[in-house]
């Protein structure tokens, strides 16, 4: 098997981190079961439907084609991880160390987001990675509730930060996490200042979630086809309007 490149640095969202002095390397797998392996165990139907896997250049196809070079690279990366875990681990460590050196030459702090379009529990798969690179910051989003509670309880990986992700199925759990001081990313058609009794920070200004204040929603504006279509995956202005005049913190949606 030809060894694919694992980490990239040209993602428009993570490039916003440069203004904060961070240089983020991100890894994109083929999400859900697109590669033949499930890289998003907790993906919901609406999450799969509106996945950002085809955002930007990754969604540009030649006439009559159903794939492109970026999509095939993501599939190859995913298969490499599942089929050759030992070789994958060595390649990941090599690329992480290269990114550290590249960042230092530029006078920037390296950061790593290994789940660009996946939800792999890296702290279980390769715990040694975080200790080997203990001076540098890792971060991800997850819909794995048990995993997030382990993080929130103070797991022994100080350089790996998680943000929980709201879906159409886990609103109650999101409120519980916020009460316990966690951070939850949610998609809105118009990002508000507060939602269900908790303040909202913009998640579009930067991807550096480990800098967010605890107990906040991280508001992401709906993009792509999600911005144009109706879905319980996003919070709409109409839903926010129904909260006016009510005790927002007590509101629970299905």
N, C-alpha and C positions, 0 to 999 in steps of 0.2 A: 504493500500500500504506500502510495506517495504521501509523505507527511505534510499535511496542510499547515499554513500559518494560522496560529490560534488567536493572537491579539491584534487589534487594529487601533489606530489613534485618530481616525478621520471622522468619527461620529459627530454630527453637528451639535448634539446636545452636550456631550462630554467636552467638546472643545470650548464651551462656555466657561469651563473650570479654569481656563488659562488666566482669566482676569483675577482669579483668587490665588494664583501662584501654584496651581496643581495641574499636572499633566496626566490625564486618565487614559489607561489602556483598557479597552473593552473587548469582551469575547461574545460573539453571536453564534448560538447554535440554531439549528432548525427547530422551531418550537413545536410543542405538543408531540404528535406522532408522525410528523412530515418526513422524518428520516428513516422511519421503520422502528425507531426507538422512542420511548416517551421521555422527553426532557422537561415536561411541565406536569408533574403528577397531579397538581391541584388546580389545573386550569378548568374554568367553567365554560359553558357553552358560549356565552357572550364574550368572554376573554378570547377564546379561539376565533370567534367571528370577527372581532375587531383588533386582532393582534397587529402590532406595529412592525411585524416581520417584513412587510412589503412597503414600508415607508421609505421615502426618498429614492435613491438610486436602486435600492433592492426591489422596488416595485416597477421598474422599467423593463419591459419585455419587447423584443422584436415582434413584428406582425406575425401572428399565428403561433407564437411560442408560449409555452406555459411555465418556462423557467428562464433563468439567466445565470451568469457567472457567479454572482453574489449568492444566489439561492443554492447553487450547487456546492459552493465552498462551505456554506453553513451545514449542509447535509454531510459533507465529507468530514468536517470537524466533529460533528456529533457522532458519526459512526466510528471515527478514530477513538473518541473517548470511551464508547461502550465496548468496542471490539478489541482495543489494544491499550488497556488502562495503564500498564507499566510504561510503555513507550510514550503514551500521552503525558503522563506525569513528568517524565524527563523533559519533554518538549515544552511543557508549560513552565517549568522552573527556568529553563534556558531563556525563554522569551521574557519572563518576568524580570530576570536579572539584566537582560539587555535593555529593557524599558527603564530600569533604575539608572543605569549608566547614561542612557540617552537623556533622561530628565535632568540628571545632575549636570551634564554638559550644558544644558540650556538654563541652568539656574532655577529649575522648577522642582517641586515635590511630586514624586510619582504616586499615583493612586491606581487602583485596579477594581474593575467591575467585571466579574467573571460570568454573570448571568445577564447578558444583554437582552436575550430573547429566550430565556430558559429559567428553570427554578431548581437547580441542583444544590443539594446540601454539601457545599464544599468543605465545611468544617468536619464533616464525617468522612468524605472521600479522601481528602489530602490534608489532614491537620498539620502535618509537618511544613506545608507551604507557608502557613501563617507564622510559624516560629522561625523559619529560615529568613523570612522577610518581615521580622517583627518591628522594624523601624518604619514600615510603610503601611499606608492605609488601604484596606479593602472595604468594599461596600456593595450591597445588592438590595433588590426588592424581593419579597416573597409573599406567597399566599398560603404557605405552610404554617398553620396556626401553632402547632406544637413546637416547631422550630423557632417561631418568633417568641413564644413564651420562654423558651430556653435562653434566648438572647436577652430578653427583658429581665430575666432573673439573675443576670450577671454571669454569663458563660465566660470561661477562661480564655477568651480570644479577644483581647482588648483592641486589636487592630482590624476587627471585622464587624462592621456595622450593618444592621438590617433595618429596612423600612417595610412595614406591612402594607399590603395592597388590598384596597376595597374592591369587591366584585358585587354582582347582583344577588349573591347568596350569603354574604357574611357581615351584613351591616351591624347586627347585634354584637358580634365579636370585635368589630372595629371600635365601637363605643367603649367596650370593656378595656381594650388595649389603651385607648386614650385616657381613660380614668386612671390607669396604672402608670401613666407617664410615657407611653410609647408614641410613635409617629406613624401615621397612616396616610398613604397616597390615595387620592380619590380623583376621579375625572369629572369635571363640571363643564356645562356649556358656557357658563360665565362664572369665573372663580370669585366667590364671596369673601368677605372679611371673617365671618363666623359661620359655622355649620353645626347644628345639633349641640349647641352650647360650648363648642370648642373653637379656638381661633384657627384661621387658615393662613398658611404661608404659601407663597407662590413656589411651585416646583419647576417652573419653566425658566426661571432666571439662571439657574445653575443645577447641575446634576449632583452636587456634593452633599448628599443627604446626611452624611455624618456630621455636618455643621449645623443641622436643624435643631431648633429648641424642642425639648421634650413636651409631650402633651398637645401637639399640633396636628391638624390635618395638613397634608402637603397637596395643595390644589394644582391639578394639571388640566389645562384647557383641552377639551376634546379636539382631536385632529383627524384629518383624513376623512374616511367615510363615516366614522363615528360622529363627526361634527355635523354631518348632513342627514343622518338617519336616527330614528328613535331606538333607544335601548335602555333597559334598566341598569346597564353597566355604568352609565353616567348620571349625574345629578343635574336635573334641569332647572331652569329659572322658575318654571311653574311649581315644581316641588318645593323649592326654597320659599316661594310665595306662600305656600300653605302653612309654613312654620310661623309666619308673622302673627303676633298676638298670642303665641302659645309658649309653654315652657319647653324650649328646644331640646334641652338635655334629656327630657323624658320621652321624646318622640322616637319610636322605633318603627322602621319600615321593613316590609318583607323583602 
